[in-house]
């Protein structure tokens, strides 16, 4: 999940970078980026990452205003948007891990500074992805067992992929 969000954030940042490097253009060229940022914002909201969602929504609002003016956006405005997106991307893993540890406190107690080694950021990110995947698997299996007649066969199709992840 975090990887997909980061990939989408990178796409937006890349478009903004290219836009600035080529000396701007028409602001309506940024409309697809607005749609992608709205999708990212919604995903962050679903994950319960309200602070990050709000930061992305603020940038959506600012880009919407820029596009609405119909003028070429200033380089400083686009650099600011890209900077905020970069900070969201940087804090995403930590926010997800914190969210997971709040939901499953027993996991955090196994890795606290008092009881064991500290987990490097990359491993925390990987652990967070694993926990999210396991939660999805649990949900799919639970629904399949509780309501086998209502559950479509393809509902379990993504389980092998989640297990490999």
HELIX and SHEET records of a PDB file:
HELIX    1   1 UNK A    2  UNK A   21  1                                  20    
HELIX    2   2 UNK A   27  UNK A   30  5                                   4    
HELIX    3   3 UNK A   31  UNK A   46  1                                  16    
HELIX    4   4 UNK A   50  UNK A   69  1                                  20    
HELIX    5   5 UNK A   75  UNK A  103  1                                  29    
HELIX    6   6 UNK A  105  UNK A  110  1                                   6    
HELIX    7   7 UNK A  121  UNK A  146  1                                  26    
HELIX    8   8 UNK A  153  UNK A  156  5                                   4    
HELIX    9   9 UNK A  159  UNK A  164  1                                   6    
END                                                                             
